[in-house]
């Protein structure tokens, strides 16, 4: 039970680090592309570029998620007990 708590904590830490990195990357792209005042056309270009970066990061996350799901489906988990899944079918009646 202790390992589940550690695993959950590591998952939360990884999610928060990834969120911080992605947020700072998108903000850096926006600020780099839109250095002028908010009414300037550079801010629209910066917003469009930052939106494209967000969409790209989302696409990468989706692709990695689908690849991980496909990898886990090819390796089924091993049953934990030595008992058959259906005890009724394991009993044979001979006459």
ABEGO torsion letter per residue (X at the ends): XAAAAAAAAAAAAAAAAAAAAAAAAAAAAAAAABABBAABAAAAAAAAAAAAAAAAAAAAAAAAAAAAAAAAAABBBBBABABBABAAAABBBBX
